[in-house]
Amino acid sequence: MSTHRQLSWEDVWLRTMKSFITSSQKENCILWKGTVPKNGYGTAWRNQKPISAHRLSWLAHNGPIPEGLMVLHKCDNKPCVNPFHLFLGTNCDNMQDAVRKGRHVGNGKNCLSSDQVNTIRELYASGKKITKIAVMFNRHWTTISDIVNGRSFT
């Protein structure tokens, strides 16, 4: 009796996408043909959970996404799954990219690194007042309050 492992839809998709995309397709977007909800990003299912199709494309072609990083689009085309159009970055990188490309109003300089967030939390834990920390980091006190109370950067 031979045992055959049934391939999951994800396995098939990963293999198909990996073989489908060639270096000759670097310039053109490859649009996700599956579900695209209101947010505009293609959506697939992985381990019975939704995952953005561009993230799945990154996983198929480049491997794991390090914690704290996001998969961003060079092309700014949300349903694009072309791995040549994808790159890794932080939320701050994403915000600055959006400002540079005119997709976001602001200066893109309001980002805090994970080291800065950790320092803010350490200062607060050591007894430093939220208003003093806000001045140190040139932020509004409510931003610091949200960080130390776990409402942002969690």
Stockholm file with secondary structure:
# STOCKHOLM 1.0

chainA/1-154         MSTHRQLSWEDVWLRTMKSFITSSQKENCILWKGTVPKNGYGTAWRNQKPISAHRLSWLAHNGPIPEGLMVLHKCDNKPCVNPFHLFLGTNCDNMQDAVRKGRHVGNGKNCLSSDQVNTIRELYASGKKITKIAVMFNRHWTTISDIVNGRSFT
#=GR chainA/1-154 SS CCCCCCCCHHHHHHHHHHHHCCGGGSSSCCBCCSBCCTTCCCEEEETTEEEEHHHHHHHHHHCCCCTTCEEEESSCCTTBCCGGGEEEECHHHHHHHHHHTTSSSSCSCCCCCHHHHHHHHHHHHTTCCHHHHHHHHTCCHHHHHHHHTTSSCC
#=GC SS_cons         CCCCCCCCHHHHHHHHHHHHCCGGGSSSCCBCCSBCCTTCCCEEEETTEEEEHHHHHHHHHHCCCCTTCEEEESSCCTTBCCGGGEEEECHHHHHHHHHHTTSSSSCSCCCCCHHHHHHHHHHHHTTCCHHHHHHHHTCCHHHHHHHHTTSSCC
//
